Each structure stands twice: as structure tokens, then as C-alpha cells.
Amino acid sequence: MSDFTGLPDLALRSNRGSVLAASDESFEERENLINPWEPKFSPETFGPKGQEYDGWETRRHRGPGHDWAIVRLGFAGVIRGIVVDTAWFKGNYPPHISVDAVRAQGYPTVAQLNTMKWSQLVPRSAIGGDAKHEFPVSDERIFTHVRLNMLPDGGIARLRVHGDAVPDPALLTGLTVDLAALEHGARTVGCSNWFYSAPDNMLAPGLARNQSEGWETARRRDDGNDWATIKLAAQGIPEVLELDTSNLLFNAPGAARVLGIDHDGGGPLPPVTDPAWFELLPRTQLQPDTPHKFRLTVRRPATHVHVDIYPDGGIARLRVNGALTPAAEAALTARWNQA
């Protein structure tokens, strides 16, 4: 597994991505490409178009040309790597693929996108059936859309576009925003345990629909407690904290504590015992299946937060609402405007 696969999937449906168009979807719908779950398969489940697959599948080409699908990224950002997964497509996968990308302003139509200049991120590459194919990307530019090309046709189960989300500063500056939102570029940088589900789930858009869409740890059998450290989207001043235990009926933490730190990025974060960390929320009792909101009395710039849960359990969503500092606004604007 490549290092980039641990980064957020910028194209994921649950991260607000969508498949805008495809050249053909005679057998299976294009929308399946960005489903959040692993591809599923039930043998001998035949519909009117043949064996049913959990992916995108096109008809057989009988002439020139190739099939393609355009995906609008849920999070604009820098793409670090792409995964093309042909799970369960064993005799009907494309022999080659390529991937292009473009950065577009606003909300262009497919016709408008087709007139733009696309950049090739993955050149024509051979792939096999029933396998995940990982392609690292080194382009530092920000992109908003990708185009997956099947050469010439066939079936692909999933397209994953891993990278670093880069938010449009025009939508953040001068406002109260969620500094811990995945879509704004926040990330989990440390965690004690993610046995059941990953801590980045806490930072995802929208509400968790079930336990699997939050962060949940294994049961502890010692005297310690679980924790997660989150790098905020940028330096900001937290004002309202939300710890949501929705759907966690019998495995919510008994209590939580939240610390903050303003770290300039020079070297690793100090341990939480270091006096540079300050308390945003003291150890506070939590209830199961409840969105808890706390107005903070400490108003200090922070670049990271550290969440302790006692002793273990799960958090559906973490929100750190606040305002960017002037320095953070300037840095985000410079990054967004970088060619």
C-alpha cells in the first residue's frame, strides 16, 4: 500500500464528490465509481443486462474511440495518488487506463469542462482484472475535476483520488467556520487506536448515519485512555466545540477533554504534557447518542487540537468552529492563488 492511500479521498461520494458524466454506462452506472464501501459481488445475480457488478461497466466497442467518466472532486486539492480498482471484473476490465485533471472555477457544465485544457496525471497504463492499481502523482497544482479514461472499454469498480484538500479562502475568510473540517484541509495526525473506524471520519462532512461513519476504538483493558490529535485547516481561534456521539448508544466515551496548541510547524508536536498545550475543554462528562456543544471561554490561536476520550469508545463528529487568524487567511489565499 502506498503512503498516499492514507490521505482523504477527494472524490468520495460521502466527501461530496459526484460523477458528472460518462461516455457510456450500458451495463453498470457511473455513480458506482465513488461509492464509499468496498466493491461487493454476488455470483450468478443476472439482471436484464447480464451479471450485476458493483462498479461502472460499458458496452464493448466495435470501432475507434474509448470510454471516459468525469468526476467532480468533493474537495478541491492537490492530488497525491490515484487508485483504479477492478475488483470482481475478471474478464471484462479495460487493458489500459489514463487519468486527466483540470482546475475549474465555479460550477461548470460538462460542455464547458470539455472546452478546457486538461493535464495528464496518469499516462496510458496497463492494468489487470480484480486488482487495485496505485498510481502516485507528483503534480503540486490544485485540481477540481478528474477524467478517468478506459482504453477502450470495460468495467472499473472504484476510482479513488487521494490528496490534500485545499479550501477556497473566499469561503472561509472573515467568517466562523469549522477549523477541523476535512474539506477545509484538517487531518488527524495521531491516534491511539482506530480498531473499528478511522479518526478522520470525525472530520467528514454531514452527519454520521451509523457507528461506522465516526471514529470508534477497541475496548481498553488497562488504566489508560484513547486520544486523537488533529491538525486544523489553518491557524484559528476556536470558539464553539462540538463532540457528537450520535449512533453510539452503548459505546460512547464516559467523558472527554480537548487541548489546543499553536505550533509553528518547526519540528514535531510536543507531548501533551508540555506547557505549550492549553485546555480548551476540561474533562467533561458525555452522554450516549447526543450532540454536545460547548462555547469556549479560552480564546487563543491554535493550529492543532488533541481530544482525549475516557476511557475509550467513539465520536461520530468533531467540530471546532472559529475564525482564521489574519496570518492564516493570507497563507491560504497565497496557496489558492498559486499557479
C-alpha positions, 0 to 999 in steps of 0.5 A: 500500500502506498503512503498516499492511500492514507490521505482523504479521498477527494472524490468520495461520494460521502466527501461530496464528490459526484460523477458528472458524466460518462461516455457510456454506462450500458451495463453498470452506472457511473455513480458506482465509481465513488461509492464509499464501501468496498466493491461487493459481488454476488455470483450468478445475480443476472439482471436484464443486462447480464451479471450485476457488478458493483462498479461502472461497466460499458458496452464493448466497442466495435470501432475507434474511440474509448470510454471516459467518466468525469468526476467532480472532486468533493474537495478541491486539492492537490492530488497525491495518488490515484487508485483504479480498482477492478475488483470482481471484473475478471474478464471484462476490465479495460487493458489500459487506463489514463487519468486527466485533471483540470482546475475549474472555477465555479460550477461548470457544465460538462460542455464547458469542462470539455472546452478546457485544457486538461493535464495528464496525471496518469499516462496510458497504463496497463492494468489487470482484472480484480486488482487495485492499481496505485498510481502516485502523482507528483503534480503540486497544482490544485485540481477540481475535476478528474477524467478517468479514461478506459482504453477502450472499454470495460468495467472499473469498480472504484476510482479513488483520488487521494490528496490534500484538500485545499479550501477556497479562502473566499469561503472561509475568510472573515467568517466562523467556520469549522477549523477541523473540517476535512474539506477545509484541509484538517487531518488527524495526525495521531491516534491511539487506536482506530480498531473499528473506524478511522479518526478522520471520519470525525472530520467528514462532512454531514452527519454520521448515519451509523457507528461506522461513519465516526471514529470508534476504538477497541475496548481498553483493558488497562488504566489508560485512555484513547486520544486523537490529535488533529491538525486544523485547516489553518491557524484559528481561534476556536470558539464553539466545540462540538463532540457528537456521539450520535449512533453510539448508544452503548459505546460512547466515551464516559467523558472527554477533554480537548487541548489546543496548541499553536505550533509553528510547524518547526519540528514535531508536536510536543507531548501533551504534557508540555506547557505549550498545550492549553485546555480548551475543554476540561474533562467533561462528562458525555452522554450516549447518542447526543450532540454536545456543544460547548462555547469556549471561554479560552480564546487563543490561536491554535493550529492543532487540537488533541481530544482525549476520550475516557476511557475509550469508545467513539465520536461520530463528529468533531467540530471546532468552529472559529475564525482564521487568524489574519496570518492564516487567511493570507497563507491560504489565499497565497496557496489558492492563488498559486499557479 
